[in-house]
């Protein structure tokens, strides 16, 4: 059973998992160290 999605927010699979979690109202946590940006500067 899926209880929570934890993501580092990188482009690709991490962001896709977050999008699905948000769409299906699944508990999720996304975490990136302060000042760090992803490959596409988001």
C-alpha positions in Angstrom: 0.0 0.0 0.0 1.3 3.4 -1.0 1.3 5.8 2.0 3.5 8.8 0.9 5.6 9.9 -2.0 8.9 11.5 -1.1 10.7 13.4 -3.9 13.8 15.5 -4.4 12.1 17.4 -7.2 14.5 16.6 -10.0 13.2 16.7 -13.6 11.9 13.4 -14.9 10.6 10.6 -12.6 10.7 12.7 -9.4 8.5 15.4 -10.8 6.2 12.9 -12.5 5.6 11.1 -9.2 4.8 14.4 -7.6 2.3 15.3 -10.3 0.5 11.9 -9.8 0.5 12.4 -6.1 -1.1 15.8 -6.4 -3.6 14.6 -9.0 -4.8 11.7 -6.9 -4.6 13.5 -3.5 -1.8 11.2 -2.3 0.3 12.4 0.7 3.6 13.7 -0.6 6.8 15.6 0.4 9.1 17.4 -2.0 12.4 18.5 -0.7 15.3 20.5 -2.3 18.1 22.1 -0.2 17.8 25.9 0.0 19.2 27.7 -3.0 19.4 24.6 -5.2 17.7 24.6 -8.6 16.7 21.7 -10.8 18.2 21.2 -14.3 15.5 23.4 -15.8 16.1 26.2 -13.2 12.7 25.7 -11.4 
